[in-house]
Amino acid sequence: MASDAPTQHQSSEEVDLKTFIARMPKAELHVHLEGCLTPDLARALAARNNLPPPPSLAHLEEPSSPEAGTGYAFHDLTSFLQVYYPNMAVLVTAEDFSDLALAYLRKAHSQNVKHVELFFDPQAHTSRGVPFPTVIRGYRHGIVTAQRTLGISASLIMCFLRDHSAEYAMSTLMESLPYKDSIIGVGLDSDERDNPPSKFASVFQRASREGYLLTMHCDIDQPNTLTHIGQAIEDIQVERIDHGTNIIDSPRLVEIIKERRIGLTCCPISNSVVTSDFKGREILSLLRQGVKVTINSDDPAYFRGYVNENMLKMAEGTDVTKRELIQLERNAFSISWISSWRRNHFLQMLDEYEKTMLGNVEGETLVNGI
């Protein structure tokens, strides 16, 4: 944002850590559109569609505070999903989906995010009677509006719900084919217990043949997590892993993703809510080993933090340096699914930011956010 751009005479020493992160050009590769549904927007959409507010809003004040924009109650992945899916009942029309996408993209733009790759869960909508075209056209309208009015770019990644059947995933894949020009890749999310990547091998093979790029959630501290990561990397041949920081426990798998330049889309704040730790030490260790780890918000309306807050969580909770914070964003642009020209353009922006803020002197370690 122009008003926040560092001047030629400002250095990293003259701005606080929060401002340093805020001014940095950023990409976000792990954010669920349905996870951007704030209580205020959910309440507004329910009213517009003459629906009762979702049960998760019953304990919240009306309206929710501007600072939080949330207040959903859950304590782990399972309880999160029990709130997450029922809330989607307020999404009915293409206008609803457009408004949801545009609301998130406006927030991302305010945090100096330049490019976003957005997950969406069509099965969570088609299973309750909302047609696939309504979902995709609505989201696409919001994205195009944001591109035109804000200059932020965005692409869609269609996720299959892993706690449903592979047959349902395949039918969803086939339903998506007329809209391939609006969907850049496919992913896999929802409850990972007893739902390994191998369950969807044929679906992802077909998706790859159709030209979709591939990613998969390998959630934090799940049973058989290294087996699942191995299946995603070695059998499914994904280009990225979402979450996946448990890979640090397998030096062999770490070497594979380094060799193949497979990135990890990590989410510190959501880690800290659904597990006992935000996994900052693991993320930083992987970064220093040369793995292309990135920082993202996951479901910001639920976890109460967008990408800047996640970067700040990383900065204040580890000894990451300012140059390493920039490297996290360099990784994000490097593994994003955009054209080489646009990737180089964004990387040049980061190079210029680093030179302006840090010069040619090695970055100092951030201790307690200083």
N, C-alpha and C positions, 0 to 999 in steps of 0.2 A: 504494500500500500504506500502510495506516494508520501503521505504525511508521516509515515514511520520510517522512511528510508534514512539510513545513516548518512550524515554529511561527510564531506571529504576529510574533515578534521576530527571526526569522532572516532575513537578507538573502543575496543572491547572494555578497556579500563573505565571508560566514561559512561557506560550504560550498565544497569544491573542485569542479573542473569535472566530474569523474566523478559526484559526488553530485548536482550540478545537473542533469545529463542523466538520471540514474537516477530522480530524483523527478518529472521532467516527465511528464505524461500523454501517451501516444503511441498512434499507429495505425500498423499495418504493412500495406502494400498490395502488396508484392512479395516473397513467400516461397513456395517450392515445398515442398509437404508431403513429397515424395519426397527433397528435399534436406535434410530434417530427420532423416534416418536416420543416427544416430550409430553408430560401430563397436560400441559396447557393446550398443545395441538390435539392430543387425543380427546380432550374435553370438547374442543371446538368442532372437531370432525363428528363426534357423536351427536352434538346438537344439530349440526347441519344435516345429518342423515336421519334425524329423529330416532336415535338409538339411545338406550341407557348408557351412562358412562361405564367403562370397564370396572370390574370389582377392585382392581388394584388402585383405583383413585379414591376409594371410599375413605381412607384414613388421611388423605391429603387436604390441606387447606386450599381454598379457592380464591384467587389463583395461586399457583406455586410461586415461590420467590424468583425474581429475575436472575438472582445470582446462581441458584441451583438449577432451575428449570426442570427439576426431577424430584424424586422422593420415593420411587418404587422400592418396595421392601423385599429382599431376598438375601440369602447367605451363601449359596453355593450354586454350581452349574444347574443342578436339577431344579432347585427352587426358582432360579432365574428364568428357566424355560417355562415354568408353570405360570409365570407372570407375563412373559414375553409374547407367547402365542395368543392367549386370549385378548390381549390389548389390540391385536390386529383387526378385530371385528369392526373397528371404526373406519377401516379403509375399505371403501365400497366402490367409489367412482374413479374415473381417470383423473378427475380434478383433485381428489384426495391424494392419490399417489404423486401427482405433480407437485402439490403443495408440500408434501413431505420431503421430496427430493430438493425442492428449491429452498426450503427452510434450512436443511443441512448445508447446502452449498453456500448459502449466504453466510452462515456461521464459519464455515471453512475459509471462505474468502476473507472474512474479518481477521482470521489468524494467519494470513499470508500464505495460504495453501494455493498452489498453482495448478495442481493436477490431482485428481482423485479417481480411484478404481473402486466402484461401489458394488458390494454384494447385495443381491436380493433373493428372496425365497418364494418363487411362484407357487410352489405346492401349498404353502401356508395360506394362499388366497384361493387357488382353484379348488382346494378341498372343501371350501365353505361356499362355493358357488360363484366366485368372482372370475370372470373369463380371463384367460391368459392375455388376450389382446388389450383388455382394459388396464392390466398391470403394466405391461411393457410400454404402451402408448402414453400412459400417465407419467411414468418415470422418465421416459424419453422427452416428453414435453418440458418437464422441470429442468432436465439437463440442458436442453437447447436454450431455454430461457436464461439460465444462469450463464451459459457461454456467451450469449448475445449481450446481456446486460452487465455482467460482472467480469467477463474475460477468463473465468476459471473453466478448465476443461475437465471432463469426466467421462468414464466408460463404465459399462455394466458387466458384472460377472454373475452369472446365474448359478445359484447353489441348489444342490439336491439335498433333501432332508434324509440323513443317514438312518434315522429310526423308522423310515418307511421302506418299502420293498424296492429292489433293483428294477423290477418291472415298472413300477410307478415312475421311477427316475427316468427310465428309458422312454416312457410315453411322454414325459415332460420334455425331454430332449427333442423328441420328434416334433412336439408342438412348437418348440422354439425356432425351428429351422426357417420358417418364413420371415423371421425377425433377426437373422444372423447379422445383418448390417448394424444392428443396435446392441449386440452382445459380443463382447470380445473374448470371453472365456467362461469356463465352468468351474465350480468348486463343490465342496462337500462340507456340510455343517450339521448342527443339532447334536443330539445325545450320542456320544461316541461309544458308550458301554455296549459291548457285544455287537458293534456295528463297524467292523474293520474296513479299511480301504478296499481289500480284496473282494468284498461283497459287491462292489460297484465297478469291478474291472472292465466288464464288457461295455458298460455305459460310457466309461471314460475313453475306452478304445474307439468307440463310435464317435464320440464328441471330437476326439483328435482328428479322425478322418474327415469330419465335417469342417475342420479348420479352427475349432475352438482351442485356445490355450488352456492349460490345466493347472489347477491348484487344489489343495485339500487342507482342511483343518486337521491338525494333530494336536488336540487340546492338552493343556498342562496337567502333568501328574496323573494321567489316566492309566488304568490297568493295561498292560501290554503296550505301553506307549512306544517303546523302541521298535517293537514288531510292526506297529502301525506306521511309524515313520519310514521304516525300511520298505514296507509294501508300497507306500506312496512314491518313494524315490526310485526304487529298483524295479518294481513290477508295473506300476501305473505310469512311471516316467513323468512326474509332474515337473513344471517349471518353477513352482514356488511351494513353500509350506507355510500355512497360517498357524501361528503360535510356534510349536515345535521346539522350544528351547530345551526340552529333555534330551535332545540329540547330543547335548554336551557330554552325556554319560556313555557315548559310543564314539571313540576316536575314529573308528573305521567309517561310520556314517558321516562324521564331520569332514573327513578327507574327501568323501564322495561329493558332498555338496559344494565344497570349495573347488574341486576340480571341474564340476559341471556348472558352477556359478549359480546354484540354486539359492534363492534368497529366503529369509524367514521374516514374516510380518508379525512382529511382537507387539504386545499390548500390556504395558506395565500396570496400569490402574486396574483393568479387569482381572489381571492375574491376582492382584492383591485382594480382590473381593471374592473370587470363586476358589482361590487356594489360600495357603497360609503365608504367601510371600509374593512380592511383585517381580521376582526373578531378575532383578537388576544385575546382580553379580554374574549370573549366567549369561545374560545378554552382553554385558561388557566383555566377559571372557571370550565369547564367540566373536565379537567385533575385533578384539585384539589378535585373534587367531586368523583373521582374514575372511571370516564368514560375512556374507552380505545381509546382516541383520538390519531391520528397520523398526521405527517406532510409530505406533498407530493408536486409534482410539477405540476400535471394536464396536461397542454399542454406547455411544457417548451420552444418550439421554438416560440410560440406566446406570452407567458407572460414573456419571457426574464428572466427566473430563473429556475434552476434545484433544486434538493432537498437541497443542501447546502445553496443556496440563500434563500430558503423558511424557513429553520431553522434559518438563520441569521435574516430574517425579523421578525420572532417570538421573537428572543432573544433581538433584539434592540428595538422592539416596545412594549414590556411588561416587567413585573418584574419577568419573569420566571427565576428560578435558574439553575445552571449547572446540578444539579442532576435531575431536572425536564426535561431538554433537553435530558438527557440520558433516562429518563422514557418514553419520547415520542417515542424513538427508541425501547425501551423494549416493549412498546405497539405494535409497528409495527410488530416485530418478533412474539409476542404472538398471534396476530390475523391473521397472515399470513397463507396461505393454503399450508403448507409444513409438512413434517413428524415430529413427535415429537422428533426424534433423531436430525434432523437438526435444529429444533427450539431451543432445549436445547443447541446445539453447539453454535449457534449465541448468545443466551442469556448469555452463559458463557463468550464469547468474550466481551460482554458489561460489565459484572460484573468485568472482569479483567481491562477493560479500566477505569471504575469508580474508582476502587481501586487504580490504578496507578495515575490517575489524581487528585482524590479528597480525597483519603484515607478514614479514618473513621470519618472525621469531616463533619458536615452538610454543604451543599453547600451554598455559599453566594449569595445574590440577585444580579443579573446583573443590574446595573444602567447605562443607556446610553452605553450599550455594554461592560462594564468593569466588 
